[in-house]
Amino acid sequence: MNPSVAVVILNWNGKAFLQKFLPGILLTQYDNLQIIVGDNASTDDSVAFLQTHFPTVKIIKNDLNYGFAGGYNKVLERVEAEYFVLLNSDVEVTSNWVRPVIDLMESDDSIAAAQPKIKSQLKKSDFEYAGAAGGYLDIYAYPFCRGRLFNVYESDEGQYNDQKEIFWASGAAFFIKSRCWIETGGLDADLFAHMEEIDLCWRLKNLNYKIMYCPTSEVFHVGGGTLQTENPFKTYLNFRNNLIIMQKNLPASDAFFRIGIRMWIDFVAWWHFLLSGKPKFTLAVTRGHWHFIKSIAKTNRKRRSIQKPYAAHAGVYNNSVVWAFFIKKIKYFSKLY
């Protein structure tokens, strides 16, 4: 029998996305599958809509909006399966999107998590921001993707059709073995949203697990469905959380240096927002740094006793992607190496 798989969609006021994409998800070709919607205390009529139009879909309700990280932790406590798939509500799937990833993960006990190829639902020939063909980090832990550097999205011409070990798998369509989820304690709820899947993948890698990209599975992501890209709160979360996960997961000998450099790079972004007439975003960077500093003691208690050397991880680009993109004018992932 196929391993049991639970596809779990975390919903918050996402009736329109459920109405649009859930019918396709229910057509997934996989025998041992359950489809679950975890509702993060929506204030729209999402739950009533599901109960009326999709009575076969299991609904697990949270009493509050715990964010992406805390919301999934709460829901997955009540789910039993060998594999969890964390799927954004704004993702369109293909009929055979589950099996190739499960087959890949079943082939190697050391594979803990994986993602499919993620392309834009709005322009299906292009890779999408949140994952593309797999997540990477640069020398200062700045995240980027195969197929997407900053705001430049490559067209999918088969250039990333190779199965590959990566640094992080996208939370938009995140496959993980449930035993690995339990071993690591799931997502860090203190992050609320953004970077939490990178943190989880980093913790898994420090435990000698692999994170993989599966090109033979393909999904299409709208992006920004819950928290829009041009949102100061998202900017705040990204800047704060990136520093927190660096402190949590870098070896002690590395952390001070890399975090210090990263904060100077963030200061350049601070000036960019200021000179671009975006004071709310400037303030978001300041708040992100301040709240990181305030949380240092708490974050330090989350560190494991042993971290693998950062540069030894698969999926690390041992140069600055910021320098490569803005100074050297490298716009495509394939030109970085």
N, C-alpha and C positions, 0 to 999 in steps of 0.2 A: 504493500500500500504506500501511496505517496505520503511524505511527511505532512503533518497537519500545519496549515497556514492560516493565520488570522490577519486579514486586511483591516486595519483600524483607521478610520477617518475621524480626526478631531474636528469638531464643528463648533463655530461660534458665529451665530447670526449669518449662516451661509446657505440659507434655503435656495437661493438662485443657483449656486454651484452644485448643490445636491440634486436639484431638479435637472440640471444640464448633464452632469457627468456620472451620477450614480447608475443610471440604466446601463451604460457601457461597462461599468465595473462589475455589475451583476452578470454580464455575459462572459466573464473571465473563464477561460478553458483550463480548469484545474479541479481535480476530483475532491480532494480533501481540504475544502476551503470554507471559511466563514467570513462574512462581511459584517463589520460592526461599526456603528457610528457612536463615538464618544462625544457627548454634548457638554460643552464647557459653560453651562448656565446661560444659554442663549436667551435673548430677550425678544427675538422675533418668533414666528410660528414654525420654526424648523422641526421641532419634535412632533407637533401635531401633523405637519405635512408628511413626515416619514411614516407615522402610524397609519395615516389614511392611504397613502400611495405606495408605500414599500413595507407592507406588514411583515415580510420575511426577514427584513434587516433587523438585527439585534441592536437595541439602543441602551447605552450605559450613560447615566446622567451624573455629572458632577454638580455639587451643591453651589460651587462658586466658579468664576473664571480664573483658573490657576495658570493661565498662560500656556504656551506650547509645551514647555518642559514639564511643569507640574501637572498639567492637564493629562498628558500621556501617562505620567507615572500613576496617577490616580486610576485612570481607566484600565491600564494594563495589569494592575493588581487583581482585576476581576476577569482576566482573559486567560484561557488555557490553550496553548498550541505550541508546537515545536519551533515555529517561526512566527515572529511578529513582522508585519509590514506597516510602517507608519506612512500613511498616504495623505497628502494634502487634499482638501476638498476641491481645489481648483485644478485638478489633474485629470486629463483625458487619457485613458489607457487603451492599449490594443488587446485583442482577445487572448494572445499568448504571451502576456508580459510577465507572468509569475514563474512559469516552469523553467525557463532558461536560467533565471537567477538562482532558484532553488537547486537545480542540477549542479550549477557551479559551486554553490556553498556546500552541497553534499559531497563533493569530490575531495574535500580537504577539511579535516577537523580543525585546522588552525584558522580557517576563514570564519570570522565572527559576524561581519556585516558586509553589505554590498549595495550597489545601486544600479539601475538600468541606465541606458542612454536617455538623457532628458533634453527634449527639444521644445521650442516655443509653440504654444497652442495657437498663438496669434499669427505666427509666421513659421509654418511647419518645416520649412527647409533649413531653418537656423537652430543652432544650439540655444539653450535658455540659461539665464543668469544663475539660477539656483541649482547648480550641479553639472550641467552640460555633460561632458564625457569623463567626469570624475574630479574630485577636489584635491587641491595641492596647497601647501604652505610654502612661503619663501623663507629666507634666512632669518627674518624678523617676525615670522609667524603671520604674515599677511596672507589671507586666503584668496585663492583664484582657482580657475578651472581649466581643464583641457577643453578648448573650444570657446573660452570666454575670458578675456583679460579686461578688467574694468568694464567699460561700456561698449566694448567691441565684441560682437557676436559673430563667430564663424558660421558659414553655411556648412551643412553636413554633406561632404562629398566622399564619405567613406574613409577619411584620413584618420579617424579614431575608431576603427572597427576592430581593434585588437583588444583582447581581454587583458586587463592590466591591474596590478596592485597599485592602489592610490593611497593618499593620506586620509581623506575623509569622504564619506558618502553623504549625499544630499538628504536633508530631512524632508524634502518634497516627496520622495519615494524611497524610504529607508528600510532595507531588509536586515533583520538581525535574528540570530539564534536566541531563543528565549532564555536558554541557560546562560548565555553571555550577558544578556540584559540583567538577569538576576544577579549574576556574579559581580557586576559593576555597580549595581544599584540603580540602573536606568539613567535618566537625564538629571542634570543638576537643576533643581527647581528654582534655585536662587537666580539663575540666568534669565528666567521668565520666557524669553524668546530670543532667537538669533545667536548663532555660534554654539548652541547646546549640542548639536550633532557632531560638530568638530571636537568639542570637549570629550564627548563619549568615545569617538573614534580614537582620539589621542590616548585616553585611558586604556582602551582595548589594545592599542599598539604597545603601550608600556608593559602590558601583560603578555606580549609576544604573539598577539593575534594579528591576522591580516584583514585589510579592508580591500574590497575588490570592485572593479567596474565591469559590468556585463553588457557588451555592445549588441548582443542578439535579443535583448529585451528593450523595448522603446515605449516611452510615455511622453505626453505633451503637457507642459505646465503653463498656466496663465501667468502666475507670478504676482506678488503683491496683493493677493486676494484678501488678506486680512489686515495687513499693515502696509500701506502704500510706500513705495520707494522714497518719494519726496515727503518724508515725514520726520520731523526732528526727533521724535521719540525713538524711531528706528535707528537714526544716527547715534543717539545716546546709547542705545543697547549695543550696537556694533562696537563702538569705541570702548565702552566699559567692559563688555564681555570678552573682547579679544585680549585685553590685558589680564583679566582674571584667569582665563584658561592658560595663558602663558605661565603665570605664577603657579598654577596648580600642577602643570605637567612637565615643565622644563626641569632638567637637572639643576640642583642648587648652584653648581659652578657656572652654569650658563644663564640662569634666570636674570640676575641683576644686570648683566651687560645687554642682553637682547631686549629686555623690557625698557631699559634706559634709552636705547637707540630708537625703539618703537615709539616711545613717547615724543621724541624729537620729530619723528616723521609725522606723527599726529599733529604736532604743532604747526607744521607746514600746511596741513589740511585746515587747521584753525584759521590761519591767515588767508587761505584761499576762500573760505566761507565769508570771512569778514570783508575782504576786498570785492567779493561778488555780491555784496549787499544782502547777505543771508544771516542776519544776526541770531536768529533762532537756532541755526545749525552751529554757529560759533559757540553759543551757550551750551548746546547739546554736547559738544566735544569737552568743554570745560567741566560740565556736570559728570560726564562719563569718567574723566580722569579723577575728579574729586571723590566720586563714589567708589572707584577702584582703590584709591588710597585708604579711604575709611574702612574698606572691607579686607585689608591686607591680613590682619590677624585671623579673621574668620576663614579666609581662603587658605591660609597657611595650615590650618587644622585639617584641611581636606587633602593635603598632599600625601601621596604614598611615600614609603621610605626609599623606594628605588624607582628612578626614572631612567629609561634608556637614553643614551646620547642622542641629541636631537638630530644631528646630521646623518645618523645611521638609519633613520626611518625611511622607508619607501614613501615617495610622494613629497619629499622636501626638495625645493629648488634652492641650491646653496649660493644664491645671489639675491639681490633685491629686485623684486618684480616692479616696484615703484620706479626705481632707477631705470630698469630696462624699458618700461613703457613710456615714461614721461621724458626721459633724457635721451635714451638710445633709440626711441621711437619704434620699438618692437611691439607689434600689435597682435601677433598670433603666437599661440602656445608653441607651435612647432619650431619657431625661430628662437626660442629661449635656449635651446640646447645645441 
